[in-house]
């Protein structure tokens, strides 16, 4: 086969496309893995959860985070820039009032905080917020 | 690390039946993440509180699974419904096997 410039471009770009597709799972971050483990790969929609986080956190050691998810059974928090993405899981019991909770978390660097809520009907809702961190909170 | 661990909980003393009340809890704990290194470069082993639960008269309000990303002196704020007069039990579970417990009673009028 005579290799023309046009052919070479076409084949190489298609090869890149295939490589890109197949290697996706390997490149998926720890956070995506952790979320998939939680949801079993189910589709998530946004809107059912509200996540309260500061836009800028001066100290990554204590970043106040609040979640509010009406009708949720449990809410899991992830921080995608931390060495371990899982942060906490809140399971709401029968006497829980508003399905909301707030706490303080550590963030290593500027990153996204993700809240995934498991609703009563078994579906999942998510919310995401970027927090800029001036001083990281993981020591070293 | 079981020294100097002191739970503090804020629960209103009175409420009306079926009311929603806000509860704030704090426990003093280092929450050593297992990521830090000491001066010689050795990793300081993880030592955190990994679970926190709040119950009212035996019924669960909230059950939190905690990872090292929770800050020093873990703080939680949440809301509960109080159907009758009773007692809240707050329990923290340490990595080293210790269990810290705090009780608060509330009068429902």
gemmi code that builds the backbone of each chain (N, CA, C; Angstrom):
import gemmi

chains = {
    "A": [
        ("UNK", (0.840, -1.190, 0.000), (0.000, 0.000, 0.000), (0.877, 1.243, 0.000)),
        ("UNK", (0.523, 2.133, -0.928), (1.291, 3.375, -0.983), (0.746, 4.343, 0.079)),
        ("UNK", (1.622, 4.848, 0.897), (1.174, 5.688, 2.004), (1.164, 7.154, 1.592)),
        ("UNK", (-0.007, 7.670, 1.322), (-0.093, 9.100, 1.010), (-0.270, 9.875, 2.301)),
        ("UNK", (-0.033, 11.142, 2.171), (-0.139, 11.981, 3.351), (-1.580, 11.967, 3.889)),
        ("UNK", (-2.528, 11.984, 2.938), (-3.933, 12.017, 3.351), (-4.308, 10.743, 4.105)),
        ("UNK", (-3.856, 9.613, 3.541), (-4.195, 8.334, 4.175), (-3.581, 8.238, 5.567)),
        ("UNK", (-2.326, 8.641, 5.624), (-1.623, 8.562, 6.905), (-2.353, 9.367, 7.972)),
        ("UNK", (-2.784, 10.556, 7.601), (-3.506, 11.403, 8.547), (-4.798, 10.739, 9.005)),
        ("UNK", (-5.527, 10.185, 8.025), (-6.814, 9.571, 8.342), (-6.628, 8.390, 9.288)),
        ("UNK", (-5.692, 7.508, 8.938), (-5.528, 6.319, 9.782), (-5.008, 6.693, 11.159)),
        ("UNK", (-4.044, 7.605, 11.192), (-3.468, 7.914, 12.499), (-4.506, 8.588, 13.392)),
        ("UNK", (-5.341, 9.456, 12.799), (-6.317, 10.125, 13.651), (-7.358, 9.137, 14.151)),
        ("UNK", (-7.735, 8.166, 13.283), (-8.712, 7.192, 13.756), (-8.096, 6.310, 14.839)),
        ("UNK", (-6.802, 6.022, 14.672), (-6.149, 5.226, 15.702), (-6.141, 5.967, 17.032)),
        ("UNK", (-5.879, 7.278, 16.953), (-5.891, 8.075, 18.182), (-7.263, 8.030, 18.823)),
        ("UNK", (-8.280, 8.113, 17.982), (-9.641, 8.105, 18.504), (-9.915, 6.799, 19.234)),
        ("UNK", (-9.509, 5.688, 18.603), (-9.740, 4.381, 19.227), (-8.966, 4.284, 20.529)),
        ("UNK", (-7.684, 4.700, 20.473), (-6.860, 4.638, 21.674), (-7.482, 5.485, 22.773)),
        ("UNK", (-7.991, 6.654, 22.369), (-8.604, 7.536, 23.344), (-9.802, 6.893, 24.005)),
        ("UNK", (-10.602, 6.210, 23.222), (-11.803, 5.586, 23.765), (-11.466, 4.435, 24.702)),
        ("UNK", (-10.584, 3.558, 24.240), (-10.327, 2.353, 25.032), (-9.555, 2.663, 26.303)),
        ("UNK", (-8.748, 3.719, 26.260), (-7.918, 3.969, 27.440), (-8.636, 4.863, 28.446)),
        ("UNK", (-9.877, 5.232, 28.165), (-10.600, 6.093, 29.087), (-10.649, 5.567, 30.522)),
        ("UNK", (-11.046, 4.310, 30.739), (-11.162, 3.848, 32.121), (-9.844, 3.943, 32.879)),
        ("UNK", (-8.730, 3.721, 32.195), (-7.441, 3.766, 32.855), (-7.121, 5.191, 33.316)),
        ("UNK", (-7.610, 6.171, 32.548), (-7.309, 7.550, 32.893), (-8.301, 8.125, 33.902)),
        ("UNK", (-9.429, 7.437, 34.091), (-10.438, 7.948, 35.016), (-9.828, 8.108, 36.395)),
        ("UNK", (-10.152, 9.190, 37.040), (-9.489, 9.521, 38.293), (-10.013, 8.639, 39.424)),
        ("UNK", (-9.322, 8.701, 40.520), (-9.723, 7.982, 41.725), (-11.134, 8.359, 42.139)),
        ("UNK", (-11.454, 9.639, 41.956), (-12.773, 10.112, 42.361), (-13.864, 9.442, 41.545)),
        ("UNK", (-13.637, 9.387, 40.195), (-14.642, 8.749, 39.352), (-14.821, 7.294, 39.761)),
        ("UNK", (-13.705, 6.634, 40.055), (-13.792, 5.241, 40.508), (-14.628, 5.137, 41.773)),
        ("UNK", (-14.344, 6.034, 42.708), (-15.054, 5.985, 43.986), (-16.539, 6.252, 43.788)),
        ("UNK", (-16.856, 7.193, 42.885), (-18.267, 7.509, 42.645), (-18.954, 6.336, 41.955)),
        ("UNK", (-18.257, 5.724, 40.977), (-18.835, 4.575, 40.293), (-19.090, 3.434, 41.269)),
        ("UNK", (-18.164, 3.271, 42.206), (-18.332, 2.217, 43.206), (-19.595, 2.455, 44.029)),
        ("UNK", (-19.870, 3.718, 44.293), (-21.042, 4.065, 45.099), (-22.334, 3.896, 44.302)),
        ("UNK", (-22.336, 4.413, 43.074), (-23.587, 4.456, 42.331), (-23.780, 3.222, 41.452)),
        ("UNK", (-22.732, 2.437, 41.273), (-22.830, 1.312, 40.362), (-22.936, 1.774, 38.917)),
        ("UNK", (-22.401, 2.950, 38.626), (-22.407, 3.464, 37.263), (-23.730, 4.068, 36.832)),
        ("UNK", (-24.637, 4.257, 37.784), (-25.950, 4.806, 37.427), (-25.822, 6.262, 36.993)),
        ("UNK", (-26.754, 6.672, 36.145), (-26.776, 8.061, 35.688), (-27.129, 8.980, 36.857)),
        ("UNK", (-26.458, 10.117, 36.914), (-26.752, 11.055, 37.974), (-27.299, 12.336, 37.367)),
        ("UNK", (-28.296, 12.891, 38.025), (-28.768, 14.194, 37.573), (-28.428, 15.222, 38.642)),
        ("UNK", (-28.408, 16.471, 38.243), (-28.075, 17.528, 39.189), (-29.345, 18.235, 39.630)),
        ("UNK", (-29.288, 18.873, 40.758), (-30.408, 19.679, 41.205), (-31.024, 19.220, 42.506)),
        ("UNK", (-30.916, 17.936, 42.825), (-31.540, 17.431, 44.040), (-30.741, 17.710, 45.296)),
        ("UNK", (-29.508, 18.095, 45.121), (-28.635, 18.344, 46.265), (-28.116, 19.766, 46.175)),
        ("UNK", (-28.031, 20.426, 47.265), (-27.297, 21.689, 47.240), (-26.097, 21.563, 48.155)),
        ("UNK", (-24.987, 22.049, 47.649), (-23.716, 21.945, 48.347), (-23.258, 23.355, 48.684)),
        ("UNK", (-23.015, 23.595, 49.943), (-22.550, 24.912, 50.369), (-21.060, 24.820, 50.674)),
        ("UNK", (-20.286, 25.547, 49.905), (-18.841, 25.541, 50.122), (-18.316, 26.934, 49.828)),
        ("UNK", (-17.253, 27.330, 50.498), (-16.692, 28.655, 50.209), (-15.996, 28.645, 48.849)),
        ("UNK", (-16.014, 29.797, 48.173), (-15.307, 29.874, 46.894), (-13.803, 29.818, 47.113)),
        ("UNK", (-13.373, 30.520, 48.140), (-11.949, 30.550, 48.466), (-11.784, 30.159, 49.925)),
        ("UNK", (-10.918, 29.185, 50.183), (-10.615, 28.788, 51.547), (-9.165, 29.144, 51.817)),
        ("UNK", (-8.949, 29.987, 52.831), (-7.571, 30.375, 53.114), (-6.795, 29.216, 53.694)),
        ("UNK", (-7.450, 28.435, 54.522), (-6.780, 27.333, 55.197), (-7.462, 26.026, 54.800)),
        ("UNK", (-6.735, 25.184, 54.098), (-7.307, 23.917, 53.648), (-7.538, 22.922, 54.758)),
        ("UNK", (-7.073, 23.236, 55.966), (-7.244, 22.293, 57.066), (-8.666, 22.252, 57.590)),
        ("UNK", (-9.365, 23.367, 57.515), (-10.758, 23.369, 57.956), (-11.567, 24.176, 56.962)),
        ("UNK", (-12.214, 23.475, 56.063), (-13.071, 24.119, 55.076), (-14.515, 23.755, 55.418)),
        ("UNK", (-15.335, 24.741, 55.748), (-16.721, 24.419, 56.095), (-17.530, 24.010, 54.867)),
        ("UNK", (-18.179, 22.879, 54.971), (-18.958, 22.338, 53.864), (-20.337, 21.979, 54.391)),
        ("UNK", (-21.360, 22.324, 53.644), (-22.706, 21.950, 54.040), (-23.433, 21.287, 52.880)),
        ("UNK", (-24.241, 20.284, 53.189), (-25.055, 19.659, 52.150), (-26.511, 19.701, 52.581)),
        ("UNK", (-27.373, 19.822, 51.599), (-28.805, 19.811, 51.856), (-29.446, 19.036, 50.716)),
        ("UNK", (-30.041, 17.901, 51.030), (-30.599, 17.039, 49.992), (-31.949, 16.521, 50.446)),
        ("UNK", (-33.023, 17.267, 50.177), (-34.350, 16.814, 50.609), (-34.701, 15.459, 49.998)),
        ("UNK", (-35.121, 14.542, 50.828), (-35.521, 13.229, 50.330), (-34.381, 12.269, 50.113)),
        ("UNK", (-33.189, 12.603, 50.588), (-32.059, 11.713, 50.375), (-31.946, 10.713, 51.520)),
        ("UNK", (-31.493, 9.515, 51.189), (-31.216, 8.521, 52.215), (-29.824, 8.728, 52.764)),
        ("UNK", (-28.895, 8.981, 51.858), (-27.532, 9.236, 52.290), (-26.829, 10.166, 51.310)),
        ("UNK", (-25.866, 10.887, 51.821), (-25.082, 11.802, 51.002), (-23.610, 11.484, 51.230)),
        ("UNK", (-22.874, 11.330, 50.136), (-21.438, 11.072, 50.243), (-20.689, 12.254, 49.655)),
        ("UNK", (-19.652, 12.672, 50.346), (-18.832, 13.786, 49.882), (-17.515, 13.258, 49.331)),
        ("UNK", (-17.093, 13.851, 48.204), (-15.801, 13.519, 47.627), (-15.021, 14.804, 47.395)),
        ("UNK", (-13.706, 14.699, 47.488), (-12.822, 15.812, 47.146), (-11.830, 15.278, 46.125)),
        ("UNK", (-11.938, 15.762, 44.873), (-11.210, 15.075, 43.797), (-9.716, 15.391, 43.746)),
        ("UNK", (-9.236, 16.322, 44.580), (-7.802, 16.611, 44.569), (-7.074, 16.080, 45.791)),
        ("UNK", (-7.769, 15.369, 46.644), (-7.146, 14.824, 47.845), (-6.500, 13.478, 47.543)),
        ("UNK", (-5.513, 13.069, 48.341), (-4.904, 11.743, 48.133), (-5.940, 10.622, 48.231)),
        ("UNK", (-6.907, 10.781, 49.111), (-8.036, 9.836, 49.215), (-9.292, 10.657, 48.936)),
        ("UNK", (-9.990, 10.383, 47.832), (-11.112, 11.260, 47.471), (-12.302, 11.189, 48.424)),
        ("UNK", (-12.538, 10.054, 49.052), (-13.694, 9.956, 49.945), (-13.513, 10.886, 51.145)),
        ("UNK", (-14.560, 11.571, 51.503), (-14.488, 12.478, 52.643), (-15.381, 11.971, 53.775)),
        ("UNK", (-16.653, 11.790, 53.486), (-17.569, 11.337, 54.521), (-18.872, 10.888, 53.877)),
        ("UNK", (-19.589, 10.028, 54.581), (-20.920, 9.611, 54.155), (-21.892, 9.897, 55.292)),
        ("UNK", (-22.931, 10.639, 54.986), (-23.976, 10.918, 55.972), (-25.160, 10.016, 55.649)),
        ("UNK", (-25.527, 9.178, 56.614), (-26.736, 8.366, 56.453), (-27.797, 8.960, 57.365)),
        ("UNK", (-28.927, 9.299, 56.757), (-29.968, 9.954, 57.542), (-30.956, 8.925, 58.076)),
        ("UNK", (-31.232, 9.001, 59.366), (-32.140, 8.066, 60.002), (-33.562, 8.579, 60.000)),
        ("UNK", (-34.488, 7.801, 60.592), (-35.907, 8.184, 60.569), (-36.198, 9.488, 61.311)),
        ("UNK", (-35.375, 9.863, 62.260), (-35.655, 11.086, 63.018), (-34.901, 12.299, 62.482)),
        ("UNK", (-34.241, 12.125, 61.366), (-33.547, 13.254, 60.773), (-34.563, 14.186, 60.138)),
        ("UNK", (-34.384, 15.480, 60.349), (-35.415, 16.418, 59.916), (-35.252, 16.829, 58.463)),
        ("UNK", (-34.209, 17.556, 58.153), (-34.152, 18.204, 56.853), (-33.165, 17.554, 55.887)),
        ("UNK", (-32.587, 16.453, 56.253), (-31.585, 15.791, 55.399), (-30.461, 16.751, 55.041)),
        ("UNK", (-30.069, 17.540, 56.008), (-28.956, 18.446, 55.771), (-27.944, 18.253, 56.884)),
        ("UNK", (-26.707, 18.548, 56.567), (-25.646, 18.421, 57.559), (-24.510, 19.316, 57.135)),
        ("UNK", (-23.733, 19.748, 58.093), (-22.530, 20.478, 57.722), (-21.387, 20.038, 58.609)),
        ("UNK", (-20.194, 20.161, 58.066), (-19.000, 19.735, 58.781), (-17.822, 20.541, 58.253)),
        ("UNK", (-16.631, 20.186, 58.708), (-15.420, 20.859, 58.235), (-14.487, 19.799, 57.681)),
        ("UNK", (-13.928, 20.081, 56.508), (-13.095, 19.061, 55.880), (-11.721, 19.615, 55.510)),
        ("UNK", (-10.838, 18.679, 55.172), (-9.486, 19.043, 54.735), (-9.421, 18.986, 53.217)),
        ("UNK", (-8.805, 19.990, 52.624), (-8.596, 19.983, 51.182), (-7.115, 20.231, 50.913)),
        ("UNK", (-6.506, 19.346, 50.127), (-5.063, 19.428, 49.893), (-4.717, 20.611, 48.994)),
        ("UNK", (-5.505, 20.797, 47.946), (-5.244, 21.889, 46.998), (-6.582, 22.428, 46.505)),
        ("UNK", (-6.493, 23.372, 45.593), (-7.686, 23.853, 44.913), (-8.302, 22.698, 44.137)),
        ("UNK", (-9.577, 22.458, 44.327), (-10.189, 21.280, 43.738), (-11.714, 21.359, 43.804)),
        ("UNK", (-12.340, 20.333, 43.236), (-13.798, 20.252, 43.278), (-14.236, 19.414, 44.466)),
        ("UNK", (-15.273, 19.873, 45.135), (-15.929, 19.056, 46.149), (-17.232, 18.567, 45.534)),
        ("UNK", (-17.478, 17.273, 45.620), (-18.633, 16.675, 44.963), (-19.505, 15.998, 46.015)),
        ("UNK", (-20.786, 16.261, 45.956), (-21.728, 15.584, 46.841), (-22.619, 14.687, 45.991)),
        ("UNK", (-22.701, 13.422, 46.352), (-23.567, 12.480, 45.651), (-24.608, 12.001, 46.646)),
        ("UNK", (-25.870, 12.200, 46.295), (-26.949, 11.827, 47.194), (-27.699, 10.637, 46.637)),
        ("UNK", (-27.959, 9.671, 47.505), (-28.793, 8.536, 47.125), (-30.209, 8.850, 47.583)),
        ("UNK", (-31.114, 8.923, 46.622), (-32.470, 9.326, 46.954), (-33.297, 8.112, 47.377)),
        ("UNK", (-34.520, 8.387, 47.876), (-35.366, 7.306, 48.377), (-35.789, 6.346, 47.270)),
        ("UNK", (-35.891, 6.850, 46.026), (-36.300, 5.967, 44.932), (-35.113, 5.231, 44.306)),
        ("UNK", (-33.944, 5.360, 44.896), (-32.787, 4.626, 44.399), (-31.971, 5.369, 43.366)),
        ("UNK", (-32.424, 6.544, 42.955), (-31.654, 7.314, 41.980), (-30.584, 8.131, 42.695)),
        ("UNK", (-29.700, 8.702, 41.897), (-28.601, 9.472, 42.474), (-28.625, 10.902, 41.946)),
        ("UNK", (-28.333, 11.822, 42.826), (-28.247, 13.227, 42.459), (-26.876, 13.712, 42.874)),
        ("UNK", (-26.349, 14.683, 42.122), (-25.043, 15.178, 42.516), (-24.963, 16.697, 42.455)),
        ("UNK", (-23.979, 17.216, 43.156), (-23.680, 18.644, 43.120), (-22.182, 18.799, 43.234)),
        ("UNK", (-21.681, 19.859, 42.630), (-20.241, 20.048, 42.560), (-19.926, 21.502, 42.876)),
        ("UNK", (-18.841, 21.732, 43.573), (-18.431, 23.104, 43.859), (-16.926, 23.170, 43.868)),
        ("UNK", (-16.384, 24.200, 43.225), (-14.932, 24.352, 43.243), (-14.522, 25.216, 44.418)),
        ("UNK", (-13.517, 24.753, 45.133), (-12.992, 25.516, 46.258), (-11.531, 25.829, 45.969)),
        ("UNK", (-11.200, 27.107, 46.025), (-9.794, 27.514, 45.843), (-9.128, 27.524, 47.213)),
        ("UNK", (-8.031, 26.809, 47.311), (-7.361, 26.670, 48.593), (-6.021, 27.397, 48.554)),
        ("UNK", (-5.822, 28.273, 49.509), (-4.555, 29.036, 49.543), (-3.450, 28.233, 50.223)),
        ("UNK", (-3.754, 27.634, 51.362), (-2.781, 26.779, 52.049), (-3.387, 25.399, 52.171)),
        ("UNK", (-2.711, 24.404, 51.626), (-3.250, 23.051, 51.601), (-3.320, 22.440, 52.988)),
        ("UNK", (-4.153, 21.400, 53.109), (-4.413, 20.841, 54.427), (-4.041, 19.383, 54.575)),
        ("UNK", (-2.978, 18.926, 53.933), (-2.649, 17.516, 54.108), (-1.267, 17.325, 54.702)),
        ("UNK", (-0.626, 18.390, 55.115), (0.702, 18.263, 55.698), (1.703, 17.744, 54.707)),
        ("UNK", (2.872, 17.394, 55.121), (3.808, 16.859, 54.144), (5.194, 16.701, 54.719)),
    ],
    "B": [
        ("UNK", (-4.289, 7.182, 70.766), (-4.606, 8.584, 71.057), (-5.973, 8.676, 71.699)),
        ("UNK", (-5.982, 8.411, 72.959), (-7.276, 8.549, 73.617), (-7.236, 9.642, 74.656)),
        ("UNK", (-6.131, 10.372, 74.712), (-6.022, 11.407, 75.740), (-6.593, 12.719, 75.208)),
        ("UNK", (-7.230, 13.433, 76.092), (-7.728, 14.753, 75.743), (-8.883, 14.757, 74.771)),
        ("UNK", (-9.572, 13.650, 74.673), (-10.739, 13.622, 73.796), (-11.951, 14.049, 74.597)),
        ("UNK", (-12.549, 15.171, 74.173), (-13.676, 15.685, 74.949), (-14.815, 16.036, 74.005)),
        ("UNK", (-15.936, 15.308, 74.097), (-17.065, 15.650, 73.238), (-17.852, 16.832, 73.785)),
        ("UNK", (-18.323, 17.656, 72.885), (-19.172, 18.786, 73.267), (-20.382, 18.792, 72.351)),
        ("UNK", (-21.553, 18.882, 72.929), (-22.782, 18.812, 72.134), (-23.712, 19.927, 72.562)),
        ("UNK", (-24.354, 20.531, 71.588), (-25.313, 21.590, 71.882), (-26.688, 21.146, 71.389)),
        ("UNK", (-27.583, 20.926, 72.348), (-28.958, 20.526, 72.040), (-29.867, 21.455, 72.824)),
        ("UNK", (-30.932, 21.975, 72.206), (-31.856, 22.806, 72.981), (-32.476, 22.010, 74.128)),
        ("UNK", (-32.778, 22.687, 75.244), (-33.309, 21.959, 76.410), (-34.796, 21.660, 76.246)),
        ("UNK", (-35.489, 22.531, 75.497), (-36.929, 22.359, 75.346), (-37.305, 22.459, 73.877)),
        ("UNK", (-38.394, 21.799, 73.516), (-38.913, 21.909, 72.158), (-40.379, 21.534, 72.177)),
        ("UNK", (-41.092, 21.921, 71.128), (-42.476, 21.487, 70.983), (-42.485, 20.163, 70.225)),
        ("UNK", (-43.532, 19.349, 70.434), (-43.593, 18.032, 69.811), (-43.554, 18.165, 68.286)),
        ("UNK", (-42.737, 17.358, 67.659), (-42.643, 17.386, 66.207), (-41.789, 18.503, 65.666)),
        ("UNK", (-41.210, 19.281, 66.561), (-40.353, 20.392, 66.138), (-39.054, 19.892, 65.513)),
        ("UNK", (-38.503, 20.746, 64.650), (-37.172, 20.483, 64.115), (-36.162, 21.256, 64.941)),
        ("UNK", (-35.177, 20.544, 65.450), (-34.152, 21.234, 66.235), (-32.794, 21.040, 65.570)),
        ("UNK", (-31.939, 22.021, 65.799), (-30.590, 21.953, 65.248), (-29.628, 21.485, 66.337)),
        ("UNK", (-28.804, 20.538, 65.983), (-27.843, 19.982, 66.929), (-26.443, 20.267, 66.405)),
        ("UNK", (-25.584, 20.691, 67.296), (-24.186, 20.924, 66.924), (-23.315, 20.039, 67.794)),
        ("UNK", (-22.386, 19.340, 67.192), (-21.490, 18.491, 67.965), (-20.048, 18.778, 67.580)),
        ("UNK", (-19.183, 18.657, 68.555), (-17.752, 18.838, 68.328), (-17.039, 17.885, 69.262)),
        ("UNK", (-15.989, 17.264, 68.781), (-15.180, 16.429, 69.660), (-13.724, 16.762, 69.394)),
        ("UNK", (-12.991, 16.965, 70.479), (-11.575, 17.303, 70.301), (-10.807, 16.023, 69.980)),
        ("UNK", (-10.188, 16.016, 68.824), (-9.436, 14.832, 68.387), (-8.470, 15.279, 67.315)),
        ("UNK", (-7.277, 14.686, 67.325), (-6.246, 15.100, 66.368), (-6.590, 14.747, 64.928)),
        ("UNK", (-7.296, 13.642, 64.720), (-7.642, 13.170, 63.381), (-6.382, 13.070, 62.499)),
        ("UNK", (-5.428, 12.294, 62.976), (-4.171, 12.116, 62.230), (-4.481, 11.391, 60.926)),
        ("UNK", (-4.147, 12.037, 59.789), (-4.658, 11.562, 58.510), (-3.912, 10.352, 57.950)),
        ("UNK", (-2.688, 10.097, 58.439), (-1.903, 9.023, 57.840), (-1.163, 9.474, 56.600)),
        ("UNK", (-1.233, 10.777, 56.293), (-0.528, 11.324, 55.134), (0.693, 12.124, 55.578)),
        ("UNK", (0.679, 12.556, 56.814), (1.752, 13.445, 57.263), (3.002, 12.648, 57.623)),
        ("UNK", (4.149, 13.351, 57.585), (5.412, 12.721, 57.955), (6.007, 13.472, 59.132)),
        ("UNK", (6.734, 12.738, 59.977), (7.404, 13.416, 61.079), (8.753, 13.959, 60.599)),
        ("UNK", (9.553, 14.504, 61.531), (10.800, 15.163, 61.157), (11.778, 14.220, 60.460)),
        ("UNK", (11.709, 12.929, 60.764), (12.631, 11.971, 60.155), (12.090, 11.408, 58.850)),
        ("UNK", (10.956, 11.863, 58.407), (10.409, 11.395, 57.143), (9.582, 10.131, 57.254)),
        ("UNK", (9.327, 9.681, 58.482), (8.461, 8.515, 58.644), (7.007, 8.961, 58.643)),
        ("UNK", (6.182, 8.135, 58.033), (4.767, 8.475, 57.999), (4.148, 8.269, 59.377)),
        ("UNK", (3.432, 9.295, 59.836), (2.733, 9.172, 61.116), (1.480, 8.331, 60.864)),
        ("UNK", (1.311, 7.232, 61.600), (0.174, 6.351, 61.295), (-1.176, 7.025, 61.502)),
        ("UNK", (-2.136, 6.593, 60.697), (-3.471, 7.159, 60.765), (-4.115, 6.877, 62.110)),
        ("UNK", (-4.755, 7.861, 62.654), (-5.513, 7.680, 63.889), (-6.659, 8.674, 63.876)),
        ("UNK", (-7.815, 8.210, 63.459), (-8.953, 9.117, 63.343), (-10.182, 8.524, 64.024)),
        ("UNK", (-11.183, 9.341, 64.166), (-12.510, 8.832, 64.524), (-13.182, 8.503, 63.196)),
        ("UNK", (-13.628, 7.273, 63.029), (-14.118, 6.885, 61.711), (-15.638, 6.803, 61.624)),
        ("UNK", (-16.315, 6.968, 62.743), (-17.769, 6.894, 62.670), (-18.389, 7.740, 63.773)),
        ("UNK", (-19.488, 8.382, 63.443), (-20.219, 9.160, 64.418), (-21.702, 8.873, 64.237)),
        ("UNK", (-22.389, 8.612, 65.337), (-23.828, 8.378, 65.231), (-24.564, 9.229, 66.260)),
        ("UNK", (-25.782, 9.594, 65.911), (-26.655, 10.285, 66.848), (-27.994, 9.550, 66.862)),
        ("UNK", (-28.460, 9.205, 68.052), (-29.742, 8.511, 68.196), (-30.604, 9.249, 69.201)),
        ("UNK", (-31.910, 9.119, 69.007), (-32.853, 9.698, 69.960), (-33.796, 8.604, 70.413)),
        ("UNK", (-33.787, 8.282, 71.707), (-34.593, 7.188, 72.261), (-34.440, 5.908, 71.439)),
        ("UNK", (-33.237, 5.621, 71.006), (-32.978, 4.380, 70.284), (-33.212, 4.449, 68.793)),
        ("UNK", (-33.770, 5.566, 68.303), (-33.973, 5.697, 66.854), (-32.888, 6.571, 66.259)),
        ("UNK", (-32.426, 6.161, 65.090), (-31.279, 6.846, 64.502), (-31.656, 8.202, 63.917)),
        ("UNK", (-30.784, 9.157, 64.123), (-30.935, 10.471, 63.498), (-29.969, 10.597, 62.339)),
        ("UNK", (-28.692, 10.370, 62.616), (-27.693, 10.457, 61.562), (-26.547, 9.507, 61.891)),
        ("UNK", (-25.968, 8.969, 60.833), (-24.860, 8.032, 60.973), (-23.810, 8.457, 59.949)),
        ("UNK", (-22.673, 8.918, 60.428), (-21.665, 9.480, 59.539), (-20.455, 8.556, 59.491)),
        ("UNK", (-20.062, 8.181, 58.274), (-18.810, 7.452, 58.075), (-17.752, 8.484, 57.711)),
        ("UNK", (-16.678, 8.504, 58.460), (-15.683, 9.554, 58.281), (-14.377, 9.006, 57.729)),
        ("UNK", (-13.772, 9.798, 56.845), (-12.466, 9.453, 56.267), (-11.437, 10.450, 56.816)),
        ("UNK", (-10.154, 10.225, 56.516), (-9.141, 11.149, 57.042), (-9.315, 12.601, 56.586)),
        ("UNK", (-10.124, 12.848, 55.580), (-10.307, 14.220, 55.101), (-11.168, 15.066, 56.024)),
        ("UNK", (-11.688, 14.498, 57.101), (-12.423, 15.305, 58.074), (-11.412, 16.031, 58.967)),
        ("UNK", (-11.680, 17.297, 59.217), (-10.713, 18.138, 59.919), (-10.491, 17.702, 61.361)),
        ("UNK", (-9.405, 18.216, 61.910), (-9.135, 18.077, 63.339), (-10.343, 18.595, 64.119)),
        ("UNK", (-10.617, 17.984, 65.256), (-11.772, 18.322, 66.078), (-13.061, 18.279, 65.242)),
        ("UNK", (-13.472, 17.086, 64.839), (-14.618, 16.944, 63.927), (-15.881, 17.630, 64.447)),
        ("UNK", (-16.453, 18.415, 63.565), (-17.631, 19.201, 63.905), (-18.766, 18.783, 62.987)),
        ("UNK", (-19.931, 18.583, 63.554), (-21.098, 18.261, 62.733), (-22.287, 19.078, 63.204)),
        ("UNK", (-23.038, 19.535, 62.224), (-24.280, 20.216, 62.540), (-25.372, 19.566, 61.706)),
        ("UNK", (-26.489, 19.237, 62.334), (-27.568, 18.591, 61.595), (-28.889, 18.865, 62.312)),
        ("UNK", (-29.971, 18.410, 61.711), (-31.289, 18.699, 62.263), (-32.026, 17.414, 62.592)),
        ("UNK", (-32.822, 17.471, 63.645), (-33.561, 16.289, 64.075), (-34.983, 16.676, 64.423)),
        ("UNK", (-35.875, 15.685, 64.360), (-37.265, 15.871, 64.791), (-37.406, 15.213, 66.152)),
        ("UNK", (-38.058, 15.915, 67.085), (-38.259, 15.310, 68.401), (-39.746, 15.046, 68.622)),
        ("UNK", (-40.156, 13.779, 68.586), (-41.574, 13.467, 68.783), (-41.978, 13.482, 70.249)),
        ("UNK", (-41.062, 13.199, 71.167), (-41.432, 13.145, 72.581), (-40.218, 13.488, 73.436)),
        ("UNK", (-40.464, 13.615, 74.727), (-39.371, 13.869, 75.660), (-38.436, 12.663, 75.661)),
        ("UNK", (-37.166, 12.924, 75.681), (-36.254, 11.789, 75.660), (-34.816, 12.229, 75.699)),
        ("UNK", (-33.978, 11.317, 75.271), (-32.546, 11.532, 75.420), (-31.825, 11.257, 74.107)),
        ("UNK", (-30.955, 12.153, 73.751), (-30.080, 11.939, 72.599), (-28.815, 11.222, 73.059)),
        ("UNK", (-28.378, 10.275, 72.270), (-27.102, 9.621, 72.528), (-26.193, 9.870, 71.341)),
        ("UNK", (-25.046, 10.429, 71.605), (-24.062, 10.696, 70.550), (-22.869, 9.780, 70.776)),
        ("UNK", (-22.447, 9.092, 69.731), (-21.365, 8.135, 69.887), (-20.314, 8.364, 68.815)),
        ("UNK", (-19.066, 8.395, 69.233), (-17.945, 8.502, 68.301), (-17.112, 7.240, 68.421)),
        ("UNK", (-16.671, 6.698, 67.290), (-15.879, 5.473, 67.277), (-14.461, 5.792, 66.801)),
        ("UNK", (-13.495, 5.565, 67.666), (-12.100, 5.855, 67.351), (-11.468, 4.656, 66.638)),
        ("UNK", (-10.435, 4.949, 65.801), (-9.667, 3.888, 65.148), (-9.044, 2.919, 66.157)),
        ("UNK", (-8.648, 3.436, 67.327), (-7.971, 2.573, 68.295), (-8.946, 1.755, 69.135)),
        ("UNK", (-10.213, 1.769, 68.780), (-11.186, 0.929, 69.465), (-11.972, 1.653, 70.538)),
        ("UNK", (-11.537, 2.857, 70.891), (-12.257, 3.601, 71.913), (-13.607, 4.079, 71.386)),
        ("UNK", (-14.559, 4.148, 72.277), (-15.880, 4.677, 71.935), (-16.178, 5.801, 72.913)),
        ("UNK", (-16.498, 6.969, 72.379), (-16.820, 8.099, 73.237), (-18.320, 8.348, 73.141)),
        ("UNK", (-18.935, 8.566, 74.303), (-20.382, 8.715, 74.298), (-20.781, 9.957, 75.071)),
        ("UNK", (-21.827, 10.597, 74.608), (-22.338, 11.790, 75.267), (-23.855, 11.724, 75.178)),
        ("UNK", (-24.528, 12.071, 76.275), (-25.989, 12.024, 76.284), (-26.544, 13.406, 76.616)),
        ("UNK", (-27.630, 13.752, 75.974), (-28.311, 15.021, 76.265), (-29.801, 14.753, 76.265)),
        ("UNK", (-30.484, 15.239, 77.297), (-31.933, 15.030, 77.314), (-32.640, 16.299, 76.891)),
        ("UNK", (-33.838, 16.119, 76.368), (-34.632, 17.249, 75.896), (-36.066, 17.051, 76.376)),
        ("UNK", (-36.687, 18.148, 76.798), (-38.066, 18.094, 77.281), (-38.990, 18.604, 76.183)),
        ("UNK", (-39.944, 17.785, 75.829), (-40.900, 18.196, 74.808), (-42.191, 18.623, 75.486)),
        ("UNK", (-42.619, 19.822, 75.185), (-43.818, 20.351, 75.838), (-44.995, 20.354, 74.868)),
    ],
}
model = gemmi.Model(1)
for chain_id, residues in chains.items():
    chain = gemmi.Chain(chain_id)
    for i, (resn, *xyz) in enumerate(residues, 1):
        res = gemmi.Residue()
        res.name, res.seqid = resn, gemmi.SeqId(i, " ")
        for name, pos in zip(("N", "CA", "C"), xyz):
            atom = gemmi.Atom()
            atom.name, atom.element = name, gemmi.Element(name[0])
            atom.pos, atom.b_iso = gemmi.Position(*pos), 0.0
            res.add_atom(atom)
        chain.add_residue(res)
    model.add_chain(chain)
structure = gemmi.Structure()
structure.add_model(model)
structure.setup_entities()
